[in-house]
Amino acid sequence: MVEPGSWEQAAAANPGREKRLEHQWGWRYVGYGQVLATDPVRVDLGILVLELDFPADDPGREGDYVALAIDRIRLSAEPIS
């Protein structure tokens, strides 16, 4: 589960335009990356591309750099198209 709070906050939290995954504790992470697609949202975190099961608030978010709180990452062998 990812919690963007608001898209404005997510973009403001990655001013350095970073791509990385930062472990917080337990299953909790913060992902820093670039939005590749908006419906559904796909974010390039450098080490992996995270696909979220919701659309962005605006298709113009594609290309934005964001930081997102991640509660848990579920891996899948299915390719992202």
C-alpha positions in Angstrom: 0.0 0.0 0.0 1.3 3.5 -0.9 0.1 6.6 0.7 0.8 9.7 -1.4 -1.0 12.1 1.1 -1.4 14.6 -1.7 0.4 14.8 -5.0 1.8 18.3 -4.2 3.3 16.9 -1.0 4.7 13.9 -2.8 6.4 16.1 -5.4 7.7 18.6 -2.8 9.3 15.7 -0.8 11.7 14.8 -3.7 13.3 18.1 -4.7 16.6 16.4 -5.5 14.9 14.3 -8.2 16.2 11.1 -6.6 15.5 7.5 -7.5 15.9 5.1 -4.6 14.1 3.0 -2.0 14.8 3.8 1.6 13.9 1.3 4.3 12.3 2.8 7.4 11.3 -0.2 9.6 9.6 -3.5 9.3 7.7 -3.5 6.0 7.8 0.3 5.8 9.7 2.1 3.0 9.9 5.5 1.4 10.2 5.4 -2.4 11.8 8.3 -4.3 11.4 8.2 -8.0 9.9 9.5 -11.3 6.3 9.0 -12.4 6.4 7.0 -15.7 2.6 6.6 -16.2 -0.5 8.0 -14.5 -3.3 5.5 -14.9 -2.4 3.3 -13.1 0.6 5.2 -11.6 4.0 3.6 -12.3 7.0 5.1 -10.5 10.7 4.3 -11.4 12.5 4.0 -8.1 15.8 3.1 -9.8 16.0 -0.4 -8.3 12.5 -1.2 -9.4 9.4 0.1 -11.1 6.5 0.3 -8.7 2.9 0.0 -10.1 0.2 1.4 -7.9 -3.5 0.4 -8.2 -4.9 3.9 -8.5 -4.6 6.8 -11.0 -2.8 10.1 -10.4 -4.9 13.1 -9.8 -3.7 14.6 -13.1 -2.3 13.0 -16.2 0.2 15.9 -16.2 2.0 14.2 -13.3 3.9 12.0 -15.8 7.6 12.9 -15.5 7.2 14.3 -11.9 9.7 13.2 -9.2 7.9 12.1 -6.1 8.4 10.6 -2.7 5.9 8.1 -1.4 5.4 6.2 1.8 5.1 2.5 1.2 3.6 0.1 3.7 4.4 -3.1 2.0 5.9 -4.2 -1.3 4.4 -7.3 -3.0 6.5 -8.8 -5.8 5.1 -10.4 -8.8 6.7 -12.4 -11.7 4.2 -10.8 -14.2 5.9 -8.3 -16.5 4.7 -4.7 -16.6 3.4 -3.7 -20.0 
